[in-house]
Amino acid sequence: MARKDTVLLFVPAIIGVIIIFSIFLLDIQLANFKKAYFQEIAEETRHNNAFLVRAFRELLETKQLDKMRRMLSGNHGPNPMIVKIIARGKGAIMESEGVPGYLSEHIREPEIKNIFKGNRDEDVVVKFDRTLNSFMVYHSVRFRIGEQDYVLVMASKCNSMTLLMRQTRRGILILTALGVLSTLALVTYFCYWIRSPLNRLFASMSKIAAGELEYPVYVPRSGLIREIALCLQTLTEQLKKQIVSLRDDANERKAILNSLTEAVLLVDAAGKIGQWNRTACELFFPGTNPECAALPDCPEELRECIRKTGEHGAYSGELILRRGDREYQLLVNAVSFVRDEQRFFLISATDLSEIRKLEAYRREFIAAISHEMKTPLTGIVGAVDAINSGALDHEEYKVRCIDTLTKQSERLHTLLVNFLTLTSLENTRGRAEDDFLPVRPLAVVRSAIEVCRPVAEAAGITVEAGPCVSAEFPGDALLLQQALNNLIANAVLHSGTERIEVSASATEDGRIDFCVRDYGCGIPAEHQDRIFKRFYRVPSGSRKQPGSGIGLAIVKHVALYHHGTVFVRSVPGQGAEFHIVLPAGNPGLPG
């Protein structure tokens, strides 16, 4: 216990990590707020200075320089702004008068002048200045009058943002200090009030577990551990009484419990079945009433087990049992004992058929997910190793590592979302029509196209919306959009087409037929019945096939979720058509 109880320290440690992590998230949120606030300041500055820019431009055009000087000399207040007008090739022709000296000198600094070296006609920059210890807002506007180019530069302090950021940073530092102190307090509490009493209590219970029932249980003077120790003390007293009772009754207990889910048989040395349970009757003697007075002799399949049990005293092994057209995989355990100078065999058989199926599914799932996660995880691990090796010191390697982490993380996230979606659909039965909401096919088609259009256009593929029925039908719009997204993405990745068409038509029997058609390489006939299975992908020779192999399985289960069907029509070299046919809930749908 002295070594194992250190796991208790993980509790306050985890709480401390959560506190620090929360503060870290708060700091990230502050950075996001800062960015959004700067964007808002920039837009507000453009809007507020628009009149001033327009006025100066008109005065320059009419050469009313005296009026401009009067406007610039009236710029006073708690938050003054300095304005400077620069003529290209001539330098500054006019500057605000009466502004504080620190602000006037500040805009002449070389590093401030370099802010607006770009060639944009208008630009707003929010920048923290260490000299002024404040955030500054710079607004630059370029315009041309006649043959002369002018630059209008305006700068002012952003006192509100400076005060807000200082107070927020101070609050974060206080929270960090409180989090560290709270963690230390929790560690101290766990060590003194929980760990030490538990060690002493564990020592007492170890003695009792070793058979020393008279060993006293340690009971602390106070705290939660005292209540636990008192309960354990009571349990120890009850255990003493139960052990005495069990010793007296052990030889009188019956070997067969009819409530067991395993098949249990009690067989004598002659092969006669003396006792059985309902599961054994249904498994070994189907059609026989479990309440009958006697069963036939021991099944032939168990006689070899009985023989080995008689030789070794116990037996455990698997057995194949065939009854009619069914085959059972059984785990048989048998022991022999003597009662009233006669040998008996107690046999239990557990049906492993469903377990074996589940194990096969589990192996398939683990193999598939391990294979699919290997590539993104390898990329992530490689990028992390590169970062640990100093890639952040080189801008090119830094960008490459961040790009790798981003792409592979997105790929891993998409893979997990698809697995969760598929698992949810497989474990959910189709919903009743009354549980769905009205869906317009055209809206679903357009939404799916808009989601997939950037990826398709990047691959040089055009995605078009074909004819769509106008009537509504009951369904889940998000799931249907995801199904169409998977079909479009599948066509983009594998078909080699130049155009994809998505439509929604009405069939002759009034159902809705969503169709995604491409004009690419097509799908061979031998694969068309298998492509909707999990993890199945059409072989492509030595070329590695992209995708996880579950996109079409999700499409299939979305169709089943809506009590519909999915199928494909394709001729190699002439493209493919994927159809999702759903009940319309209205036999009078127009085409």
C-alpha positions in Angstrom: 0.0 0.0 0.0 2.9 2.4 0.7 3.7 2.3 -3.0 0.3 1.8 -4.5 -1.4 4.6 -2.5 0.6 7.2 -4.4 -2.2 6.9 -7.0 -4.3 9.0 -4.6 -2.0 11.9 -5.3 -3.3 11.9 -8.9 -6.6 13.2 -7.7 -5.3 16.6 -6.6 -2.8 16.6 -9.4 -5.5 16.2 -12.0 -7.6 18.9 -10.3 -4.5 21.2 -10.4 -3.9 20.3 -14.1 -7.6 21.1 -14.8 -7.2 24.5 -13.1 -4.0 25.4 -15.0 -5.5 24.1 -18.3 -8.6 26.2 -17.7 -6.4 29.3 -17.1 -4.5 28.4 -20.3 -7.8 28.2 -22.3 -8.8 31.6 -20.7 -5.5 33.0 -22.0 -6.2 31.6 -25.5 -9.7 33.1 -25.3 -8.2 36.4 -24.4 -5.9 36.3 -27.4 -9.0 35.6 -29.7 -10.8 38.5 -28.0 -7.8 40.7 -28.6 -7.8 39.8 -32.3 -11.5 40.4 -32.7 -11.3 43.6 -30.7 -8.5 44.9 -32.9 -10.5 44.1 -36.0 -13.4 46.0 -34.6 -11.1 49.0 -33.7 -9.8 49.0 -37.3 -13.3 49.1 -38.8 -14.4 51.7 -36.3 -11.4 53.8 -37.1 -12.1 53.6 -40.8 -15.6 54.6 -40.2 -14.9 57.5 -37.8 -12.1 58.9 -39.9 -14.0 58.7 -43.2 -15.4 62.2 -42.9 -11.9 63.6 -42.0 -10.3 61.9 -44.9 -12.9 63.1 -47.3 -12.7 66.7 -45.9 -8.9 66.8 -46.2 -9.0 65.5 -49.7 -11.5 68.1 -50.8 -9.5 70.9 -49.1 -6.3 69.7 -50.8 -8.1 69.7 -54.2 -9.3 73.3 -53.6 -5.9 74.2 -52.0 -7.6 75.6 -48.8 -4.5 75.0 -46.7 -5.4 77.6 -44.1 -8.7 75.9 -43.4 -6.8 72.6 -43.0 -4.5 74.1 -40.4 -7.4 75.4 -38.4 -9.0 71.9 -38.5 -5.7 70.3 -37.3 -5.1 72.9 -34.6 -8.5 72.1 -33.0 -7.7 68.5 -32.2 -7.7 68.5 -28.4 -9.3 66.3 -25.7 -8.5 63.4 -23.4 -7.5 61.2 -26.3 -5.9 63.5 -28.9 -5.1 62.3 -32.4 -2.1 63.4 -34.5 -2.6 63.9 -38.2 0.1 64.3 -40.7 -0.2 64.9 -44.5 2.8 63.9 -46.6 3.3 64.7 -50.3 5.4 62.1 -52.1 8.8 63.6 -52.9 8.2 66.7 -50.8 7.8 65.3 -47.3 5.3 66.4 -44.6 3.3 69.5 -45.7 1.1 69.7 -42.7 0.9 68.2 -39.2 -1.5 68.6 -36.2 -0.6 71.4 -33.8 -1.2 71.5 -30.1 -1.0 67.7 -29.5 1.2 66.4 -26.7 4.9 66.3 -27.4 5.2 62.5 -26.7 2.6 61.8 -29.4 4.2 64.1 -31.9 7.6 62.7 -31.4 6.3 59.2 -31.4 5.0 59.3 -35.0 8.4 60.4 -36.2 10.1 57.3 -35.0 11.6 55.2 -37.8 9.9 52.0 -36.7 6.5 53.7 -36.7 7.1 55.0 -40.2 7.9 51.5 -41.4 4.4 50.3 -40.4 2.9 51.7 -43.6 5.5 50.6 -46.1 2.9 48.6 -48.0 1.2 49.9 -51.1 -2.4 49.6 -49.9 -4.6 52.6 -50.5 -5.9 52.4 -46.9 -4.6 50.5 -43.9 -5.3 50.5 -40.2 -2.8 49.0 -37.8 -3.2 48.4 -34.0 0.2 48.0 -32.3 1.5 48.0 -28.8 4.2 50.5 -28.3 6.7 49.8 -25.5 7.9 53.4 -25.4 4.4 54.8 -24.7 3.4 51.6 -22.8 0.1 51.7 -24.6 -1.7 50.3 -27.7 -1.6 52.7 -30.7 -4.1 52.9 -33.6 -2.5 54.0 -36.9 -4.6 54.9 -39.9 -3.0 55.5 -43.3 -4.8 56.7 -46.5 -3.2 57.2 -49.9 -4.8 59.3 -52.6 -3.8 61.2 -55.7 -4.7 64.8 -56.6 -3.6 65.8 -60.1 -0.1 64.6 -60.6 0.7 64.6 -56.9 0.4 61.6 -54.5 -0.4 62.3 -50.9 -0.4 60.1 -47.7 -2.6 61.0 -44.8 -1.4 59.4 -41.5 -3.4 59.5 -38.3 -2.3 58.1 -35.0 -3.9 58.0 -31.5 -3.6 56.1 -28.2 -6.1 53.2 -27.5 -6.3 53.8 -23.7 -9.4 51.6 -23.3 -7.7 48.5 -24.8 -4.5 49.1 -22.8 -6.4 49.3 -19.5 -8.5 46.2 -20.4 -5.5 44.1 -21.3 -3.6 45.1 -18.2 -6.5 44.3 -15.9 -7.1 41.0 -17.7 -3.5 39.9 -17.5 -3.4 40.8 -13.8 -6.5 38.7 -13.3 -5.0 35.7 -15.1 -1.9 35.9 -13.0 -4.0 36.0 -9.8 -6.0 33.0 -11.0 -2.8 31.1 -11.8 -1.4 31.8 -8.3 -4.7 30.7 -6.7 -4.7 27.5 -8.9 -1.2 26.6 -7.7 -2.0 27.3 -4.1 -5.2 25.2 -4.3 -3.3 22.3 -5.8 -0.7 22.4 -3.0 -3.5 22.6 -0.4 -5.2 19.5 -2.0 -2.0 17.6 -2.0 -1.3 18.4 1.6 -4.9 17.4 2.6 -4.7 14.1 0.7 -1.4 13.2 2.2 -2.2 14.0 5.8 -5.9 13.2 6.1 -6.4 10.4 3.6 -3.2 8.7 2.6 -1.8 8.1 6.1 -5.1 6.7 7.6 -5.6 4.6 4.6 -2.2 3.0 5.0 -2.9 2.0 8.6 -6.3 0.8 7.7 -4.9 -1.2 4.8 -2.4 -2.9 7.2 -5.2 -4.0 9.4 -7.3 -5.4 6.6 -4.3 -7.2 5.2 -4.0 -9.1 8.4 -7.7 -9.9 8.4 -7.5 -11.0 4.7 -4.6 -13.3 5.6 -7.0 -15.2 8.1 -6.2 -13.3 11.3 -9.9 -12.4 12.0 -9.1 -11.3 15.5 -6.7 -8.6 14.4 -8.1 -5.2 15.4 -9.3 -2.8 12.7 -7.6 0.6 12.9 -10.3 3.3 13.4 -9.1 7.0 13.0 -10.5 9.6 15.4 -12.4 11.6 12.8 -13.0 12.1 9.1 -14.4 10.1 6.3 -11.8 7.3 6.8 -13.3 6.7 10.3 -16.7 6.0 8.8 -15.1 3.5 6.3 -13.1 1.8 9.1 -16.3 1.4 11.2 -18.1 -0.2 8.2 -15.1 -2.5 7.6 -15.1 -3.4 11.3 -18.8 -4.3 11.1 -18.2 -6.3 8.0 -15.4 -8.2 9.7 -17.7 -9.2 12.5 -20.3 -10.4 10.1 -17.6 -12.3 8.1 -16.7 -14.3 11.2 -20.3 -15.4 11.7 -20.7 -16.3 8.0 -17.5 -18.3 7.8 -18.8 -20.5 10.7 -22.1 -20.9 8.9 -20.5 -21.7 5.5 -18.3 -24.4 7.1 -21.4 -26.1 8.4 -23.4 -25.8 5.2 -20.8 -26.2 2.5 -21.3 -30.0 2.0 -25.1 -29.6 2.0 -25.3 -27.1 -0.8 -26.6 -28.3 -4.2 -24.3 -28.3 -7.1 -26.9 -27.1 -9.6 -28.5 -23.7 -9.6 -31.3 -23.5 -12.1 -30.9 -19.7 -12.5 -27.5 -20.1 -14.2 -27.3 -19.1 -17.9 -24.7 -21.8 -18.5 -25.9 -25.3 -19.2 -25.3 -27.5 -16.1 -25.6 -31.3 -15.9 -25.0 -33.6 -13.0 -24.0 -37.1 -14.4 -23.2 -40.3 -12.5 -20.6 -42.8 -13.4 -23.1 -44.8 -15.5 -24.0 -41.8 -17.7 -27.4 -41.1 -16.2 -28.3 -37.5 -15.8 -29.4 -36.8 -12.3 -30.0 -33.0 -12.4 -30.0 -30.3 -15.0 -31.1 -26.8 -15.6 -33.3 -25.2 -18.3 -30.4 -24.1 -20.4 -28.9 -27.6 -20.6 -32.3 -29.0 -21.6 -32.7 -26.5 -24.4 -29.1 -26.9 -25.6 -28.6 -30.6 -25.5 -32.2 -31.9 -25.8 -34.1 -29.3 -27.9 -37.9 -29.8 -27.9 -37.8 -31.6 -24.5 -39.8 -30.2 -21.6 -37.3 -29.0 -18.9 -39.8 -30.0 -16.2 -39.9 -33.7 -17.3 -39.1 -36.3 -14.7 -36.1 -37.7 -16.5 -33.8 -36.9 -19.5 -32.2 -39.4 -21.9 -28.7 -40.5 -21.1 -25.7 -38.2 -21.3 -25.2 -36.8 -24.9 -22.5 -38.6 -26.8 -20.6 -35.4 -27.3 -19.9 -35.2 -23.5 -18.8 -38.7 -22.9 -15.2 -38.0 -23.9 -15.2 -35.1 -21.5 -16.5 -37.3 -18.7 -13.8 -39.9 -19.5 -11.0 -37.3 -19.3 -12.5 -35.9 -16.1 -12.5 -39.3 -14.5 -8.8 -39.7 -15.4 -7.6 -36.2 -14.2 -10.3 -35.1 -11.8 -11.1 -32.0 -13.8 -11.5 -31.1 -17.5 -11.8 -27.8 -19.5 -12.0 -27.5 -23.2 -14.0 -26.4 -26.2 -16.6 -28.6 -27.9 -18.5 -28.3 -31.2 -22.2 -29.3 -30.8 -24.5 -29.7 -33.8 -28.3 -29.7 -33.4 -30.3 -29.6 -36.6 -28.9 -26.8 -38.8 -27.3 -25.0 -36.0 -23.7 -25.3 -34.7 -22.7 -24.3 -31.2 -19.2 -23.6 -29.9 -19.2 -24.6 -26.2 -16.7 -24.1 -23.4 -17.0 -27.2 -21.3 -15.8 -27.4 -17.7 -16.2 -30.6 -15.7 -15.1 -31.7 -12.2 -15.7 -35.0 -10.4 -16.5 -35.6 -6.8 -17.7 -38.4 -4.6 -20.9 -38.3 -2.6 -22.2 -41.3 -0.7 -19.4 -43.4 -2.0 -20.5 -42.8 -5.6 -18.7 -40.7 -8.2 -20.5 -37.9 -9.9 -19.5 -35.5 -12.7 -20.6 -31.8 -12.6 -20.5 -30.4 -16.1 -21.1 -26.8 -17.1 -21.2 -25.7 -20.8 -21.1 -22.0 -21.9 -22.3 -21.1 -25.4 -19.4 -19.2 -27.1 -21.1 -18.8 -30.5 -22.1 -15.2 -30.1 -18.9 -14.4 -28.2 -16.8 -15.7 -31.1 -18.8 -13.6 -33.6 -18.2 -10.5 -31.4 -14.5 -11.4 -31.2 -14.4 -11.6 -35.0 -16.1 -8.2 -35.3 -13.7 -6.8 -32.6 -10.6 -8.1 -34.4 -11.9 -6.7 -37.7 -12.7 -3.3 -36.1 -9.3 -3.1 -34.2 -7.4 -4.1 -37.4 -9.3 -1.5 -39.5 -9.0 1.4 -37.1 -5.4 0.6 -36.3 -4.6 0.7 -40.0 -6.5 3.9 -40.7 -5.1 5.7 -37.7 -1.5 4.6 -38.4 -0.9 7.2 -41.2 -2.2 10.3 -39.4 -0.6 9.3 -36.1 2.7 8.6 -37.9 2.6 12.1 -39.4 1.7 13.7 -36.0 4.5 11.8 -34.2 7.0 12.8 -36.9 6.0 16.4 -36.7 6.3 16.4 -32.9 9.7 14.7 -33.1 10.8 17.4 -35.5 9.6 20.1 -33.2 11.4 18.5 -30.3 14.5 18.4 -32.4 14.4 22.2 -32.9 12.2 22.6 -36.0 10.6 25.7 -34.4 13.9 27.5 -34.8 13.6 27.4 -38.6 10.7 29.1 -40.2 10.4 26.7 -43.1 10.5 23.6 -40.9 8.1 25.3 -38.5 5.5 25.9 -41.2 5.9 22.4 -42.5 5.5 20.8 -39.0 2.4 23.0 -38.2 0.9 22.1 -41.6 1.5 18.4 -41.0 0.0 18.6 -37.5 -3.1 20.4 -38.8 -3.7 18.1 -41.8 -3.2 14.9 -39.9 -5.2 16.1 -36.9 -8.1 17.0 -39.2 -7.8 13.6 -40.9 -7.8 11.8 -37.5 -10.8 13.9 -36.4 -12.7 13.1 -39.6 -11.9 9.4 -39.2 -13.2 9.4 -35.5 -16.3 11.3 -36.4 -17.1 8.8 -39.2 -16.5 5.9 -36.8 -18.8 7.4 -34.2 -21.5 8.2 -36.8 -21.3 4.7 -38.2 -21.5 3.1 -34.7 -24.4 5.3 -33.7 -26.3 4.4 -36.9 -25.6 0.7 -36.5 -26.9 0.8 -32.9 -30.0 2.8 -33.7 -33.1 1.4 -35.4 -34.8 3.4 -38.0 -37.1 6.1 -36.6 -40.8 6.3 -37.2 -42.0 8.7 -39.9 -43.7 10.9 -37.3 -40.4 11.5 -35.5 -38.8 13.2 -38.6 -39.1 16.8 -39.7 -40.1 18.0 -43.1 -37.1 18.1 -45.5 -36.9 19.8 -48.9 -34.7 17.7 -51.3 -33.4 20.8 -53.1 -32.1 22.3 -49.8 -30.3 19.0 -48.9 -28.7 18.8 -52.3 -27.6 22.5 -52.3 -26.2 22.2 -48.8 -24.2 19.1 -49.7 -22.8 20.7 -52.8 -21.7 23.9 -51.0 -19.9 21.8 -48.4 -18.0 19.7 -51.0 -17.5 22.4 -53.6 -14.1 23.8 -52.3 -12.5 20.3 -52.3 -14.0 19.5 -55.7 -12.8 22.7 -57.3 -9.3 22.2 -55.8 -9.3 18.9 -57.7 -10.5 20.6 -60.9 -14.0 19.0 -60.6 -17.3 20.8 -61.2 -20.2 19.8 -58.9 -23.7 20.7 -60.2 -27.2 20.4 -58.9 -29.5 18.5 -61.2 -33.4 18.4 -61.2 -34.9 18.3 -57.7 -38.5 17.7 -56.7 -40.1 20.5 -54.8 -42.3 18.6 -52.4 -41.2 17.9 -48.8 -40.7 14.5 -47.2 -40.1 13.4 -43.6 -36.4 12.9 -42.8 -33.2 14.0 -41.0 -31.7 16.7 -43.2 -28.2 16.6 -41.5 -27.8 12.8 -41.9 -29.0 13.0 -45.5 -26.5 15.8 -46.2 -23.7 13.8 -44.7 -24.6 10.8 -46.9 -24.5 13.0 -50.0 -21.3 14.6 -48.8 -19.7 11.1 -48.6 -20.9 10.2 -52.1 -19.6 13.4 -53.6 -16.3 13.1 -51.7 -16.0 9.4 -52.9 -16.5 10.6 -56.5 -13.9 13.3 -56.1 -11.3 10.9 -54.6 -11.8 7.8 -56.8 -13.7 8.4 -60.0 -11.3 10.7 -62.0 -14.4 12.5 -63.3 -14.5 16.2 -64.5 -18.1 16.7 -63.5 -20.4 15.5 -60.7 -24.2 15.9 -60.8 -26.4 15.7 -57.7 -30.2 15.4 -58.1 -33.4 14.3 -56.3 -36.2 12.9 -58.3 -39.5 11.1 -57.6 -39.8 7.4 -58.5 -42.9 5.9 -60.1 -44.1 4.5 -56.8 -43.8 8.0 -55.1 -40.4 7.6 -53.3 -37.6 10.1 -53.3 -34.5 9.1 -55.3 -31.3 11.1 -54.4 -28.7 10.5 -57.1 -25.0 11.4 -57.2 -23.6 10.7 -60.7 -20.0 11.0 -62.0 -18.5 10.4 -65.4 -15.3 8.8 -64.4 -13.7 5.4 -64.4 -16.7 3.5 -63.0 -16.8 0.5 -60.7 -16.3 -3.2 -61.8 -19.4 -5.3 -61.4 -17.8 -7.8 -59.0 -17.3 -5.0 -56.5 -20.7 -3.2 -56.7 -22.4 -5.5 -54.2 -19.6 -5.1 -51.6 -18.6 -1.5 -51.6 -21.3 -0.6 -49.0 -19.7 -2.9 -46.4 -17.5 -1.4 -43.6 -13.8 -1.0 -44.5 -14.2 -2.5 -48.0 -12.4 -0.6 -50.8 -12.1 -1.4 -54.4 -8.5 -2.7 -55.1 -6.4 -0.3 -57.1 -3.2 -2.2 -57.8 -0.1 -0.9 -56.2 -1.5 2.6 -55.8 -2.6 3.4 -52.2 -6.3 4.0 -52.0 -7.3 7.1 -50.0 -10.2 7.1 -47.6 -11.2 5.1 -44.5 -13.5 2.6 -46.2 -16.6 3.5 -44.1 -18.0 6.4 -46.1 -20.3 4.2 -48.1 -21.2 2.2 -45.1 -22.5 5.4 -43.5 -24.5 6.1 -46.6 -26.1 2.6 -46.4 -27.0 3.0 -42.7 -28.4 6.5 -43.3 -30.7 5.0 -45.9 -31.7 2.2 -43.5 -32.3 4.8 -40.8 -34.9 6.4 -43.1 -36.4 3.0 -44.0 -34.9 3.3 -47.5 -32.4 1.6 -49.7 -29.1 2.4 -51.4 -27.6 0.9 -54.6 -25.1 1.7 -57.4 -25.3 1.5 -61.2 -22.0 1.6 -63.0 -20.3 0.6 -66.2 -16.5 0.6 -66.1 -15.3 3.6 -68.1 -18.7 5.3 -68.2 -19.0 6.6 -64.6 -21.3 5.6 -61.8 -24.7 6.5 -60.3 -25.3 6.1 -56.5 -28.9 6.2 -55.5 -30.5 6.7 -52.1 -34.2 5.8 -52.3 -36.3 6.9 -49.4 -40.1 6.8 -48.6 -41.6 10.1 -49.4 -44.5 10.0 -46.9 -46.7 11.3 -49.7 -47.7 9.2 -52.7 -48.6 12.3 -54.7 -45.1 13.8 -55.0 -44.7 15.7 -58.3 -41.8 14.8 -60.5 
